[in-house]
Each structure stands twice: as C-alpha cells, then as structure tokens.
C-alpha cells in the first residue's frame, strides 16, 4: 500500500465516522443532540475536505483545480443528489413516510449515479 493511499484511508475513515455520527446525532430525536450533531458532522466534512487536499498534494497535483462550467455543474448535481437522498432518509426515518421517502431517496441515488458518466465518461 502506498503512503498516499494509507493516509487517504485513515483520514477518510475518521472523516466518514465523524460525519456519520453527526448525522445520527442530528436525525435521531431520542438522542436530543441536534446542535451537537451538526457540529460533529461539520467537523467530519472538514476532515473529508482536508483528505481530498492532502491526497492531491501527495499525488503531485495542484491542491485546487481550476473552476470550469463543467465542474460547477457536476458539483451542483452532486449537491442536489445528496440532498434528495438525505431528504428521502429523513422522510423514512424521522417522519415515517415510507413510500415517499423511498421514492425520493431512489431519485437521489439515480441523480448520484448520473455523476459517473459525467465525471469518467463512457468508453467502449
């Protein structure tokens, strides 16, 4: 395993766990820890952003990429897909609307799957 992959694995695991814990804290009303969950989730997102920057630096690439219309569109599509998936989870877990939650969540998954051909392209 290369050093770049090992560092990415450790930072990604820490960031993912913090983000997931923050989501649980914010979405489970039994825990009564919404504000703390938002803070922990935000720390997880920051660690994940640092992971991307560190990985790019260790790979010899510039830390920040130039902004283009395609990258802005892909980012907006990723945000919409993530919000749709999260809204579907909220509908199911918090508000007990099973069927609408599954439909909204699946739409979010489909939107997120659209990112694969947009980012990588289609090849024969």
Helices and strands as residue ranges (DSSP letters): H 3-27, G 29-31, H 34-58, H 69-93, H 98-120
